Amino acid sequence: WGLTADEAGRRIAGFRQMSGGSLNVNYPMWPEPRATAEMAEAMRQHLQVHYDAKGLGSVPAPRGKAGDVTPEHLAMLLDVKPDVVSFHFGIPDSATIRAIKAAGIFIISSATTVAEARLLEASGVDAIIAQGTEAGGHRATFSGVDMTMQAGLFSLLPQVVDAVRVPVIAAGGVADGRTAAAAFMLGAGAVQMGTAFLRCEEANVQPAHRRALAEATESCTVVTDLISGRPARYIRNKLLDDLVDSGLKPLPIPMQLSLTLPLGQSGDREMTPLFSGQSATLARHTSAADLVQALAEDALRRLRAFA
């Protein structure tokens, strides 16, 4: 999210001081954000009412730069050699991919359609994340396909597995042993989980977000580009509804996010961007270690029942 190569390198060093575990460095990819002065000012004026109500001062000028693996970032990656580098919203140029692979780094990236999965395989990734529409956070779409044409994981996963030769990781709605076992039965080599970990003690989640997750229902989330500038799934609240009602077009990511995220500092659940998947009700307050242990045991027990 806009870290310089030096900043990213320091974070990696900090992680390695605290853990001897494997490290995955993730890069969200997007073009240089551009918005007209009129468009930016309209969004700032609309949000100013909420800033005033929360005592946050003036809405800042929108900021943001391209999400990409710059030459400086590539040099840093080749120096620190993380176990995995992953990409969201597509992948960088072929020369960058070749350099990362030549360093022995495992590459994964996300697909929301079979066509995107085939494009990723042809580009040289080592594994593909099949992201169903149930997933929380940003949609990984990079081919321009409409959201209404994207599939849920139960449909998408086996089709991606049949279409590519590399391992496929299932994402979207996987939140407990049952859903993990189902993904493995559909051909996944692994599962990726996000919302299930947001209620863990170690998660860096604001109290308002935690409360919203604890009170979530099966129908409380929506997908919109109005919070960040790209389609993502959130728990619905007043901020989201207000932006929908405004009729305004969002600024490109991450410019829009630079205006909406500060509202979460107020601690008000209704003004906080609440990223969440559709299986939030399955998440439990626990530790990350206990969650992983329970998931492994439950998934294995259910798979053995079908052996």
N, C-alpha and C positions, 0 to 999 in steps of 0.2 A: 504494500500500500504506500508506495512512494519513498521507500527507504533508499538512501544512497548505498553504494557498494560497501563503503566503510561502515555505515550503520548496520547493514545486514551482517557484515563480517564480525562486528562486535557482538551482535546478538547470538550468532552461531558459537562464538568463543564462550559466551556466558552460559549457553546451554550445555556445552561440553564440560564446563567446570562443575555443573550440577548433576550431570547424568552421563553415564557411559553407554546409554542406549543408542539405537539407530536414530538418524536425523533425516527428516524430510524437509527440504526447503521448497516453499511454494511460491510461484509467480503468477498472479492474475495479469492477463494480457489485455490491453486496450490501446487504441490510438491516442494521439495527442488530443486532449479535450479542447473543444472550441465552442464558444457561445457568443452571440452578439451582446453588446452592452445593454440593449433593450430587454433581451430575454433574461439576462442575469439580474437586472434591476427589478424587473417584475417579480421574480421569485424572491428576491431580498425583501421587497416591500410587503409581499404577502406573509412572509415568515416573521416580519418584525413584530407583529401583534403578539405572537407566541413568545418571542424573546423578551418583549416588554413585560408580559404577564409573569415571566419567571425571573425577571431582574437580571437578564443576561447581557444587557447593553445592546449595542448595535449589531445587526447581522453582519458578519465579516464579508469581505470581498471573496467570492468563490475562488478556490485554488485547486491545483492539481496538475499532474503531468502524465505523460504516457506511461503505461505499464508495459515494460519490455525488459529483456535481458540485454543491457547495454554492454559495450566492450569491457567497461570497468566491472560490471557484475559478472561477466563471463570469466574474467581473470580471477576474481575472488572465488568463484565456484571451483575453478580448476586448481586453486591453491588449497582451499579447505576441504575439498572433496567430500561433500555430504553423501550419505548412502543413497538418497533418492532426491531427485528434483522433479517437481510436479508443476503442471500448468493448468490454468483455468481460462476459459474464453479463447481457446486455440493455443497454438504453439509458436515459438519464434522461428526465424529463418532456418533453412536447412544447414547452413554452415555452423550455426550455433548448436543445433541438435547433434551434428556429427562431432563437434569438439567435446560436448558433454559426454556423449557415448564413448568416445575414445579415451576419456579419463576413467572409464569404468563405473560411471554413475548411472544408476537405474532411472529411467524416465517414464513417468506416467502422465496422462492427461485425461480430461473429462469429455464425454460425448453424451448428447441428449437424443441422438437418432442413430440409426444404423449407418446412414451415409456419413455422419461425422466420425463414427468409429472407424469406418474404412479409410477415411482421409487420414486419421491419426496413425493407423497401422502403416499406411503407405509412407508416412513421414518418418517412420522409424522408432516410434515409442515402444517401450518394452511391455507395457500393460495399459489397459484402458479402463477408466471408471465409467460405467454405464449409469447415468444419473436419471432416475425416474422423476416424474413430476411431483412426487410426494416430498422430495428433498427440501430442506430448509436452506436459507441463504440464497446466494446468487445462482441463477440458472447458468449452466456452462455453455449455453448455445453460442456457436461461433459461425454458423453457416447461414444465418438469417431466417431460419425456419420459424414459422409462427408457433407461438405457445400452444395454440389449440390443436396443433398437429403433432405435438410431442406426447410420448406414451408414458404411462405409469410403469414402475419397475417390473411388475409381474409380466407385462407384455414386452417391454423393451429388452430385458436381460437375456432371455433365451434367443431372441433374434440377433442380438449383438454377438453372443457366444457362437452362434452358427455362422456368422458373417466374417469373423476374424480368427486368426490363428494364435494371437498373443493372449495371455491371461486377461480375464475380465473381472473387475472389482465392482461389486454391487453397491449402489448408493441411492437412498431415498426410501424412507419408511422403515429402515432396518433399525430396530431399537431394543430388541431383547433376543433371547435364545430362539424363540419361535420364528421370528422374522429372519434371523441369521441362517437358521437351518433351511428355511424355505429358499433363500437366495442360493445356498450351496446346492440344493436339489435342482435348481434351475440352471446350474452350470457355473456359478461364480467361483472363482478361485480364492476370493477374499471378500470381505465386506468393509465398507467405509461408513462410519457413524459420526454424526455431529450433534444433533439435538439431544441424544441420549446422554452425552457427556456434559451438557451445559448445566445440569443440576448437580454435578459432582462438586465436592468441596474445593477442589483445586482450580475449578474453572474461573477465569477472569471475567465474571459476568456481574453486571450491576444488580443491586437488590431489587429494583423495579422489574428487571428482566426475569430474575429468579421467581418473583411472585407471579408474574404472568405465565411462566411455564408451569408452575405448580397448579394454576387454576385453568389451564388450557382445556379445550374440548376438541372433539374430532373435527369440528367445522369452524374453527376460529381463525384459520390462516387464509391469506390471499396472496396472490402474486402481483406485484406492481413494480414499475420502474421509477415511481415518483419519490422514493426515499433516497436511492443512491444514484439513479441515472441509468441503471440496467435492471432488467427483471429479476426479482428476488422474492422469496416467500417470507412473510412476516405474520405475526399475530396482529390482527386488526385492532387499531386504536383510533383515538380522535385525530392525531396527527395525520395518519394515513387517510382517513375519511375526509379531512379538511383539504388535503392536497388533491384528492380525487374531485371534490366538489369545486375546487378553484378553476378547473379547466386549463390550468397552466401546463406547459410542457416542461419536463424536468431538464436540468442542465446535464451534460454528459458526465459519466463517472470519471474521476471521483469528485468533480466540482460540486455536484448536487449533495453528495455525502458530507462535504466540508461545511455545508449550511445546516443540514438536518441533525448530524451527530451531536453538536453542542447542546441541543435541546435535551438530550438524555442526561446532561449534567445536573439538571434540575431535580432528578430523582422521581419525576412524575412518570408513572407507567404510561399515561396517555400521550406523552410527548417523546417517549423513547423508542427508537427503532428496535423492534422486537423480532429479530431473526428467529425462525422456528420452522421445523418440518411438520408434516401432518400427523406424525406419531408422537407428539409431545406428551400425550396422556400416558404413554408407556414409560416415560423417563421417571427415574426415582432419585431422591436425594441420598447420595452415598459417596464413597471415595472412588476414584478412578480405578484403583487396584481391585477393589471389591466388585466393581461393575464388570471389569474384564473377566475376573474369575467366574462370576455368576453367568456371564454370557457364554463363556467357553463350556462350562459344565452343562448348562441347559441345552445349548445347541448340540453338543455331543450326545446327550441323552436322547434328544428327539431324533437325531439322525440314526442312532443305533436302533431305535424303535422301528425304523423302516428297512434296516439291513436284512 
